[in-house]
Amino acid sequence: MTKFTDKAHSAEHLMRTLFPATPLLRNDHLSEMYEADIWLKREDLSPVRSYKIRGALNAMAKVRSRSPKTSVFVCASAGNHAQGVAYVCRHFDVKGVIFMPVTTPQQKIDKTRIFGGDNVEIRLVGDYFDDTLAEATQFCSDAGGHFLSPFDDLDVIEGQASVAAEIVEQLSSPPDMVVLPVGGGGLSAGVSRYFRDVSSQTDIRFVEPAGAASLTAALDVGAPVKLDRVNNFVDGAAVAQIGQLTFDALKATPADHVLTVPEDRICSTILQMLNVEGVVLEPAGALSIDALKDLRAEVKGRTVVCVTSGGNFDFERLPEVKERSQRYAGVKKYFLLRLPQRPGALRDFLQALGPEDDIARFEYMKKSARNFGSVLIGIETSRSENFETLYARLDAGGFVYSDITNDETIAEFVV
């Protein structure tokens, strides 16, 4: 064994002092769908419903061993890392100060407080994460505490590698392929490095949300680079810049081994796993399963492990997830319609709808000084091809309309 795999096994043994190994479960539904042997490493079933507890536990244990007088641990996080740090602070009975953006959903604040109990102080600072991070690092420096990075830390990377050690123990033989979500890179760096050492024949595939492809950007230029813009929908993996230490472990990755998947398509996978399997996954937790759609030819006939990295899903987001899924599937669209201000104009429009078309939203803004009114209309249908028929009927009827479904600027304000 290499020194790294020894450390990963030590981290795995450390995990057993706090929680049992997360299940590795064969999924019959996915296996049949992809004609493969698909297994899910259920990190969504850890005590904090994500793998982040592993890096926090390993890093905190090592810091306490090296510097027993460390009195306070500090982190900045709006989600899973905060909850993992809080849980481990209570476990070790040490003080933790967790900085979260003011905009953090109350559910995540409450869960962090529950996990940390009296050992944790939560400070809500800044509208944006960069502001929160700056406050956290300044406080840590002033208080002489230890800052726990969510991913760019060797102790954290070793802790996340315990996922791989468990996979090898739980399967009768190493898998043919492991599919990993990528955010800051801690999980992907630790797991891929472990498999390189113990099972070099295991293929590794990495998956990023299309709106936060920090590993792809780094591989393009050969170094971590900050993205100009980040789509925060997949919040558990929406990182503007991959870590330097994590990139060092991943920089030899072939570009075609990194997949980027659309945020709206991930929503379809979340709903599929919820409705068919009863498995609750957050967007980042569904990344590895969603990537199977692009890996169909590569996984056929092989044993594949997908790491479901987290299940901290706020069900208040479910309507948005359904909406995004429908839009990706092409069965729901939004239009701006120019409707003549004359009797019967609305009836004419309604007659253009097909038997499977349903109006999901209708807002008419009448302006008396004009001959036409503006209508925002949302239409759901059962099959995407129904819209081609609708377009033909609207064109034949002389209606003027604009499809704004994929216009982010307009949709942000009116949808």
C-alpha positions in Angstrom: 0.0 0.0 0.0 1.0 3.6 -0.6 1.2 6.2 2.1 -2.0 7.8 0.8 -4.0 4.5 0.9 -2.7 3.9 4.5 -4.0 7.3 5.5 -7.3 6.6 3.7 -7.7 3.4 5.7 -6.9 5.2 8.9 -9.6 7.7 8.1 -12.0 4.9 7.4 -11.3 3.4 10.8 -11.8 6.8 12.3 -15.2 7.1 10.7 -16.4 4.0 12.6 -16.0 5.9 15.9 -18.8 8.2 14.7 -21.0 6.3 12.2 -21.2 3.0 10.3 -20.2 2.6 6.7 -22.7 4.1 4.4 -24.6 1.5 2.3 -23.4 0.4 -1.2 -26.7 -0.8 -2.8 -27.3 -2.3 -6.2 -30.1 -0.5 -8.0 -32.2 -2.8 -10.1 -34.1 0.0 -11.8 -30.9 1.7 -13.1 -29.2 -1.6 -13.8 -32.0 -2.6 -16.1 -32.2 0.8 -17.7 -28.5 0.9 -18.6 -28.0 -2.9 -19.1 -25.3 -2.7 -16.4 -24.6 -3.6 -12.8 -25.2 -0.2 -11.2 -24.5 0.3 -7.5 -25.1 3.5 -5.5 -22.7 4.5 -2.7 -25.3 6.2 -0.5 -23.5 9.1 1.1 -26.9 10.7 1.4 -27.4 8.3 4.3 -24.6 9.5 6.5 -25.6 11.2 9.8 -25.6 14.6 8.1 -26.9 13.3 4.8 -23.7 14.0 2.9 -20.0 12.8 2.7 -18.8 16.1 4.1 -18.7 14.7 7.6 -15.8 12.5 6.6 -13.4 15.3 5.7 -14.5 17.3 8.8 -13.9 14.4 11.1 -10.5 13.4 9.7 -9.2 17.0 9.6 -10.4 17.9 13.0 -9.0 14.8 14.6 -5.6 15.4 13.0 -5.5 19.1 14.0 -6.3 18.1 17.6 -3.5 15.5 17.5 -1.0 18.0 16.1 -2.2 21.0 18.1 -4.0 19.9 21.3 -4.5 23.5 22.4 -6.6 24.5 19.4 -9.6 26.1 21.0 -11.9 26.9 18.1 -12.6 25.6 14.6 -14.0 28.0 12.0 -15.7 27.4 8.7 -17.7 29.2 6.0 -20.5 27.3 4.4 -24.1 27.5 3.4 -24.7 23.8 3.4 -23.3 20.4 3.8 -19.8 21.4 5.0 -21.4 23.5 7.8 -23.5 20.6 9.0 -20.5 18.2 8.9 -18.3 20.6 10.9 -21.1 21.2 13.4 -21.7 17.5 14.0 -18.0 16.8 14.5 -17.6 19.8 16.9 -20.2 18.3 19.1 -18.6 14.9 18.9 -15.2 16.2 20.1 -16.8 18.7 22.4 -15.0 21.7 20.9 -16.1 25.1 19.9 -17.1 25.8 16.3 -17.9 29.1 14.7 -19.7 28.7 11.5 -20.2 31.6 9.1 -23.1 31.4 6.7 -24.5 34.0 4.2 -27.5 36.0 5.3 -29.4 34.4 2.4 -28.9 30.9 3.7 -32.3 29.0 3.9 -33.6 28.7 7.4 -33.8 24.9 7.1 -30.0 24.7 6.6 -29.4 27.1 9.5 -31.6 25.0 11.8 -30.0 21.7 10.8 -26.6 23.1 11.5 -27.7 24.3 14.9 -29.3 21.0 15.7 -26.1 19.0 14.8 -23.8 21.3 16.7 -25.9 22.1 19.7 -24.2 24.3 22.3 -20.8 23.6 20.7 -21.5 25.8 17.7 -22.1 29.5 17.1 -23.6 30.4 13.8 -22.9 33.9 12.4 -24.9 35.1 9.4 -22.7 37.5 7.4 -22.8 38.8 3.9 -25.2 38.4 1.0 -22.6 36.5 -1.1 -20.4 33.7 -0.1 -17.1 35.6 -0.9 -18.1 38.1 1.8 -18.9 35.3 4.2 -15.6 33.6 3.6 -13.6 36.9 4.1 -15.3 37.5 7.5 -14.7 33.9 8.5 -11.0 33.9 7.7 -10.5 37.3 9.4 -12.2 36.0 12.5 -10.2 32.9 12.5 -7.0 34.9 12.3 -8.0 37.2 15.1 -9.2 34.4 17.4 -6.3 32.1 16.7 -8.6 29.3 15.5 -8.2 26.7 12.8 -10.0 27.2 9.5 -11.6 24.0 8.2 -11.6 24.2 4.4 -14.5 22.3 2.7 -12.1 20.7 0.1 -8.7 22.3 -0.3 -7.0 20.5 2.6 -4.9 17.3 2.6 -6.6 16.0 5.7 -10.0 16.7 4.2 -9.0 14.9 1.0 -7.8 11.9 3.0 -11.1 11.8 4.9 -13.1 11.8 1.7 -11.0 9.0 0.4 -12.6 6.7 3.0 -15.5 6.5 0.6 -13.3 4.6 -1.8 -11.9 2.3 0.9 -15.5 1.4 1.9 -16.5 0.7 -1.7 -13.6 -1.8 -2.2 -14.5 -3.6 1.1 -18.2 -3.7 0.2 -17.8 -5.1 -3.3 -16.4 -8.6 -3.9 -14.0 -7.1 -6.4 -13.1 -3.5 -7.5 -15.7 -1.9 -9.8 -15.1 -1.4 -13.5 -16.1 2.3 -13.2 -16.7 4.9 -10.5 -18.7 8.0 -11.3 -18.0 11.0 -9.0 -19.6 14.5 -8.7 -17.1 17.4 -8.7 -17.5 20.7 -6.8 -14.3 21.9 -5.1 -12.7 18.6 -5.8 -12.2 17.1 -2.3 -14.3 13.9 -2.9 -13.1 13.4 -6.4 -9.4 13.9 -5.5 -9.5 11.5 -2.6 -11.5 8.7 -4.3 -9.7 8.9 -7.6 -6.3 8.9 -6.0 -7.2 5.8 -3.9 -8.4 3.9 -6.9 -5.3 4.8 -8.8 -3.3 3.2 -6.1 -5.3 0.0 -5.4 -7.2 -0.6 -8.6 -5.7 1.2 -11.6 -8.0 -0.7 -14.0 -11.0 1.0 -12.5 -12.2 3.8 -14.8 -13.1 7.1 -13.1 -15.6 9.6 -14.6 -16.1 13.0 -13.1 -19.4 15.0 -13.4 -19.9 18.8 -13.1 -23.0 20.9 -13.4 -22.8 22.8 -16.7 -23.1 26.1 -14.9 -20.2 25.5 -12.5 -17.6 23.5 -14.5 -14.6 24.5 -12.5 -12.6 21.3 -13.2 -13.2 21.6 -16.9 -12.0 25.2 -16.9 -8.9 24.3 -14.9 -8.0 21.4 -17.2 -8.3 23.8 -20.2 -5.6 26.2 -18.9 -3.6 23.8 -16.7 -4.4 25.5 -13.4 -7.3 26.5 -11.2 -9.2 29.4 -12.7 -12.1 31.4 -11.3 -15.3 31.2 -13.4 -16.8 34.5 -14.4 -20.3 33.2 -13.6 -21.7 30.4 -11.6 -25.1 28.8 -11.7 -25.9 28.1 -8.1 -28.8 25.7 -8.6 -26.6 22.7 -7.9 -25.5 24.3 -4.7 -23.5 21.4 -3.4 -21.2 21.5 -6.4 -21.5 25.2 -7.5 -17.9 26.2 -6.9 -16.3 29.1 -8.8 -12.8 27.7 -8.6 -11.5 24.2 -7.9 -9.0 24.0 -5.1 -5.2 24.0 -5.8 -4.5 20.8 -3.8 -7.5 19.0 -5.3 -6.5 20.1 -8.8 -3.0 18.8 -8.2 -4.6 15.3 -7.7 -6.8 15.7 -10.8 -4.7 17.6 -13.3 -3.7 14.4 -15.2 -7.4 13.6 -15.9 -8.2 13.2 -19.6 -10.6 16.0 -20.7 -13.1 13.4 -22.1 -13.3 11.8 -18.6 -15.0 15.0 -17.3 -18.7 15.4 -18.1 -20.8 18.5 -17.8 -24.6 18.0 -17.4 -27.4 20.6 -17.7 -29.0 21.7 -14.5 -32.5 21.2 -15.9 -31.7 17.6 -16.8 -30.5 16.9 -13.3 -34.0 17.8 -12.2 -35.4 15.0 -14.2 -33.1 12.6 -12.4 -34.0 14.0 -9.0 -37.7 13.4 -9.8 -37.1 9.9 -11.2 -35.2 8.8 -8.1 -37.9 10.2 -5.9 -40.9 8.9 -7.7 -39.5 5.5 -8.8 -37.1 4.6 -6.0 -38.2 6.8 -3.1 -34.6 8.2 -2.8 -34.3 11.8 -1.9 -31.3 13.5 -3.5 -30.1 17.1 -3.6 -29.0 18.3 -7.0 -25.4 17.6 -6.4 -26.3 14.1 -5.1 -28.0 13.3 -8.4 -25.1 14.3 -10.6 -23.4 10.9 -10.8 -26.7 9.1 -11.7 -27.6 11.8 -14.3 -24.3 11.3 -16.0 -25.3 7.7 -16.8 -27.4 9.1 -19.7 -24.1 10.2 -21.3 -22.2 7.1 -20.4 -24.7 4.5 -21.6 -22.4 2.9 -24.2 -19.5 2.9 -21.7 -21.3 1.3 -18.8 -23.2 -1.4 -20.6 -22.3 -4.8 -19.2 -20.0 -3.3 -16.5 -20.1 -2.9 -12.8 -20.4 0.8 -12.0 -20.5 2.7 -8.7 -22.2 6.1 -8.6 -21.5 8.1 -5.5 -24.7 9.9 -4.4 -23.0 12.6 -2.5 -25.9 14.2 -0.6 -29.6 14.2 0.2 -30.1 17.6 1.9 -33.0 18.5 -0.3 -35.4 21.3 0.7 -38.8 20.2 -0.5 -39.8 23.8 -1.0 -37.7 23.6 -4.1 -39.8 20.7 -5.5 -42.0 23.0 -7.7 -38.9 24.5 -9.2 -37.3 21.1 -9.8 -40.5 19.9 -11.6 -40.6 23.1 -13.6 -37.0 22.8 -14.8 -37.5 19.1 -15.6 -40.6 19.9 -17.7 -38.8 22.6 -19.6 -35.8 20.4 -20.3 -38.1 17.7 -21.6 -39.8 20.2 -23.8 -43.3 19.7 -22.5 -43.7 23.1 -20.8 -43.0 26.4 -22.5 -43.7 30.1 -21.8 -44.7 32.7 -24.4 -45.3 36.4 -24.7 -48.4 36.7 -26.9 -49.6 39.8 -28.7 -53.3 39.6 -28.5 -55.7 41.9 -30.4 -58.0 43.9 -28.2 -61.2 42.8 -29.9 -64.1 40.5 -28.8 -63.4 36.9 -29.6 -59.6 37.2 -29.8 -59.0 35.1 -26.7 -61.5 32.5 -28.0 -59.5 32.3 -31.3 -56.3 31.6 -29.4 -57.9 28.9 -27.2 -59.1 27.1 -30.3 -55.5 26.9 -31.5 -54.7 24.7 -28.5 -54.6 20.9 -29.0 -56.4 18.3 -26.9 -53.3 17.6 -24.8 -52.3 21.2 -24.3 -53.1 22.8 -20.9 -52.7 26.4 -19.8 -50.6 26.5 -16.7 -50.3 30.3 -16.4 -52.1 33.2 -18.0 -51.5 36.9 -17.3 -53.2 39.5 -19.5 -52.1 43.1 -19.3 -54.6 45.3 -21.0 -53.6 48.8 -22.0 -56.6 50.8 -23.2 -54.7 53.2 -25.5 -53.5 50.3 -27.6 -55.0 47.9 -30.1 -53.1 44.9 -28.7 -52.5 43.6 -25.2 -49.6 41.5 -23.9 -50.2 38.1 -22.5 -47.7 36.0 -20.5 -48.8 32.4 -21.0 -47.4 29.0 -19.8 -48.5 25.9 -21.6 -48.0 22.3 -20.5 -48.5 19.3 -22.8 -47.9 15.6 -22.7 -45.4 15.3 -25.7 -42.8 17.9 -26.8 -43.8 17.4 -30.5 -47.3 18.9 -29.7 -45.7 22.3 -29.7 -44.8 22.0 -33.4 -48.5 21.6 -34.1 -49.3 24.6 -31.8 -46.8 26.8 -33.6 -48.3 25.9 -36.9 -51.8 26.8 -35.7 -50.7 30.1 -34.2 -48.9 31.1 -37.4 -51.9 30.2 -39.5 -54.1 32.3 -37.2 -51.8 35.3 -37.6 -50.8 35.5 -33.9 -47.6 37.2 -32.9 -45.7 35.4 -30.1 -42.3 34.9 -28.7 -41.0 31.7 -26.9 -39.2 33.0 -23.8 -38.7 29.6 -22.2 -34.9 29.7 -22.6 -34.4 33.4 -22.3 -32.8 33.6 -18.9 -33.1 37.4 -18.7 -36.8 37.6 -19.3 -37.7 34.3 -17.5 -35.9 35.5 -14.4 -38.4 38.3 -14.0 -41.7 36.8 -15.2 -41.5 33.0 -14.8 
